[in-house]
Amino acid sequence: MGGTAAAPLGQRILRFPLTRILLALVFFMVPFLLIQAASTNLLEAKLYSRLGQLLGAVMGCLSYAFYVTRIEKRAVSELGLKGALGEYGAGFALGGLMVCASVASIAALGGLRALSLAPTSSVIILPLLMHIAVGLIEEMMLRGIFFRVVQESVGSWLALLASGLVFGGMHLVNDNTSALGIANIAAAGVFFAAAFMLTGRVWLCAALHAGWNFVQDGVFSLAVSGHKVKNGLLTTQLSGPDWLTGGAFGIEGSAVDLVLVLLASAAMVLLVQRRGRMVQPAWVRGRG
């Protein structure tokens, strides 16, 4: 009597958060993985394989947009292009400056020094392309898809916690992990998620992620999350206790860097709150 008819079973399954996350990931990742595999196996030059990786990320976004418009039947606001260039430029610069601040702080405490400058700036092209692609891929997966859907269900606070835990957990398999390193990565997961909340789009958080990793790798020749050290613009040397330098994990394993990321995360969340972009859990919204 007067009740609303239940939606068909198929629609209820498609609307279920886990279903939405899995379908979105499939539509995004399959084109990327296929194009990346083709470019890696067919193109010998690293420059072309890196360009192929970036192309795969772009095609993944287009495939994801097709899924959203045709199956979820909504606007793809998380990939909205209005203001994207400004957001990306600001995010990349801020991510890089945060690394510079961390490196400067560790150096001031005697944990790092620069030894030499690379003879050519061409050494930064490959890491730049790689980190732009990786930043977009990981932020689409973790913030544009996972965080966004989880936030709609359980609200911003629990989604921020989930974002940090999942991001930190993904790095447990990296080489040279440490408790400080995983804590740092988890805090970064909260920071990137808050950046996504601030704009509702992936460009700011993808650029923060890319700028953060690129400056470590392509500029300071530091290990990124425990990965192998590569030659960047500057040759640097870490020395001192692991809690200061991060050891083989890189500066992301440093207590100095952890403090910086925690402060940045708190500032970003506060800015989100002041702009009224926090989302209440679905069960709270349902009582309204």
C-alpha positions, -999 to +999 in steps of 0.1 A: +000+000+000+017+032-012+051+015-010+078+020-037+083-011-059+117-027-055+141-022-083+147-053-105+174-077-093+198-068-121+196-031-113+202-038-076+233-059-084+247-031-107+241-005-080+258-025-053+291-008-043+314-038-048+299-045-082+304-008-092+340-009-081+348-041-098+331-032-131+348+002-132+382-013-125+377-038-154+367-011-179+396+010-168+424-016-164+418-039-194+426-013-221+455+000-201+470-035-195+465-045-232+482-014-246+510-015-220+517-051-228+518-044-265+540-013-262+564-031-238+567-062-260+567-046-295+586-014-289+622-017-280+629+019-272+620+028-236+607+062-247+581+046-269+571+020-243+566+049-218+545+067-243+525+035-248+520+033-210+506+068-210+484+061-240+471+030-222+462+052-191+443+076-214+425+049-232+416+033-198+400+067-189+380+067-221+368+031-216+359+040-180+339+071-192+320+047-216+311+025-187+299+054-165+278+070-192+263+038-206+259+016-175+259+039-145+241+065-167+256+096-151+280+123-160+317+115-156+324+143-132+355+127-118+371+132-152+357+166-159+380+187-180+370+222-170+399+235-149+419+203-153+451+218-166+453+243-137+446+216-112+472+194-127+498+221-128+492+232-092+492+196-080+524+186-097+542+217-084+529+211-048+539+174-049+574+183-060+577+211-035+567+188-007+596+164-017+620+194-018+609+204+017+614+168+029+648+165+013+659+199+026+648+190+062+667+156+060+697+174+046+696+200+074+697+171+099+728+157+082+710+128+064+714+137+028+738+155+004+739+162-033+771+149-051+768+159-087+745+171-115+737+150-145+754+162-177+720+163-196+685+170-187+673+142-210+676+118-180+643+132-166+621+125-197+616+088-190+608+091-153+585+121-161+564+101-185+563+071-162+552+089-132+526+109-150+511+076-162+514+058-129+500+088-110+469+088-133+465+050-131+468+047-094+446+077-086+419+066-110+419+032-094+422+042-057+405+076-056+384+080-087+369+046-084+375+030-050+374+060-027+345+077-045+322+046-043+331+038-007+326+075+003+290+074-011+283+044+011+301+050+044+309+087+043+341+107+041+358+098+074+356+060+070+364+063+033+395+084+041+406+056+066+400+030+039+420+049+014+450+051+037+448+015+047+444+001+012+472+024-002+495+014+026+486-023+023+494-023-015+530-013-007+536-041+018+549-062-011+575-036-021+612-042-014+628-028+018+595-020+035+594-006+071+568+004+096+576+041+090+574+036+053+540+019+053+527+046+078+540+072+054+523+056+024+490+053+043+492+090+053+497+098+016+466+078+008+446+100+030+463+131+015+455+121-021+419+112-011+414+145+005+427+162-026+402+143-047+374+154-023+385+190-026+378+191-064+357+160-071+381+152-099+412+131-102+435+157-118+448+173-085+455+141-067+470+124-098+493+154-102+503+154-066+511+117-069+531+122-101+550+153-089+558+136-056+573+105-072+589+123-101+609+147-080+622+118-058+632+097-088+639+120-117+654+149-098+670+136-066+677+100-078+661+086-046+643+052-042+605+056-046+587+034-021+615+009-020+620+006-058+655+004-074+673+037-074+677+052-109+698+080-123+681+114-121+691+150-125+711+150-093+731+123-077+724+123-040+736+102-010+717+093+021+737+088+054+725+083+089+699+062+108+670+048+088+645+067+109+660+099+095+668+089+059+643+062+052+671+038+044+666+016+013+629+024+011+638+060+003+627+092+021+591+079+023+605+057+051+618+088+070+601+101+102+608+136+089+588+129+057+560+112+078+555+144+098+554+165+066+528+142+050+507+141+082+506+179+084+498+181+047+470+156+051+455+174+081+456+207+062+439+192+031+412+176+052+406+209+071+403+227+037+378+201+026+357+206+057+357+243+054+344+240+018+316+218+030+327+188+009+325+161+036+299+134+029+278+118+055+273+080+055+243+067+035+225+056+066+227+092+081+216+108+048+187+084+047+173+098+080+173+133+066 
